[in-house]
Amino acid sequence: MFCKKRSILRAGKAGVALCAALMGLLLGSSLAQAAGEWKPTKPITFIVPFPPAGINDVLARMLAERLGKILGQPVIVENRPGASGNIGADALAKAIPDGHTVGILNSIHAVNAAYYRKLPYSLSNDLVPVAPLGESPLVLVANPHAPYKTVAELLAYARSNPGKINYGGPTGYPLEMIKSMSNVDITNIPYKGSGATINDIIAGHIDLATGPLLEYIPHVKAGKLKLLAVGTARRLKEMPDVPTVAESIPGYDVTVWYGMFVPKGTPREAVARLRAETKAILNDPAVRRHLAELSVDASFSQDGADALASRVRAETDKSLAIVSRTGGYIN
């Protein structure tokens, strides 16, 4: 023992402080070793609550490939789309909490916690944040034949034609913020994922949509969609000529964040190992360059699980404030 009782008594307060510091170092070291010692004993399932090809899916497959090599077990990506991401999140929440099932959730799930009166799982009680992964700018797009080119023109048209504009997407949160903050009447049409939303807005079945920049910008460049604005508080460096929604609706600020979660009850050693390895992967310069090409800012990935939990609470609270004003519960 480094700190015997008799030695502490002779050393007084200084000795007590020194011993406490030594014990703290030893405890931290043993925890780090425990985290490093956890190893999966079978393949890991990586649940993605959305269809293939979206950013959640891309992130999952990138992490799965690297985590599989590091952990010595295959990491299998399993897409569980539907109900605005709730089907996959529920499957993750009900999985055996042994470290062999992880999932990527995003800001939609924090919004769902407010908009759905009844969910088969609780984001705050049934799932544990492991690591933030990054965030993407949100874009507001319109059918190319829409009679407005800016957010200001959109709002003016919506006020003159209440209920006539249709909006589609996996979540109505970005639109509900626009409606609540500008007092316009726009009809929300829920979709399972971005793919179906994009197809229908290009075909003219819906008028507006929002989603991550990566998923919509190719269609903007091809002239199939009209880019009205970005949802970030400030204009993007790579798109300085594109205005923000906030320039027409002050205070509007919506981005899409992504995070790794596990079922509640997952061993702390497994969570610590998954967190450490994921953070290291996302700190790799080559990975960061690749994510930047996908319009994903990976800096959020270095903030830690507490930052992810805080983001979840803030997003849910903001959504609750909106739904309490609009009464726009989904069920």
Secondary structure as UniProt FT lines:
FT   HELIX           5..37
FT   STRAND          44..48
FT   TURN            52..53
FT   HELIX           55..71
FT   STRAND          75..79
FT   HELIX           83..85
FT   HELIX           86..93
FT   STRAND          101..106
FT   HELIX           107..115
FT   HELIX           123..126
FT   STRAND          127..142
FT   TURN            144..145
FT   HELIX           151..160
FT   TURN            162..164
FT   STRAND          166..169
FT   HELIX           173..182
FT   STRAND          187..190
FT   HELIX           194..203
FT   STRAND          208..212
FT   HELIX           213..221
FT   TURN            222..223
FT   STRAND          226..230
FT   TURN            237..238
FT   TURN            240..241
FT   HELIX           245..247
FT   TURN            250..251
FT   STRAND          255..263
FT   TURN            264..265
FT   HELIX           268..282
FT   HELIX           285..293
FT   TURN            294..295
FT   HELIX           298..302
FT   HELIX           305..326
//
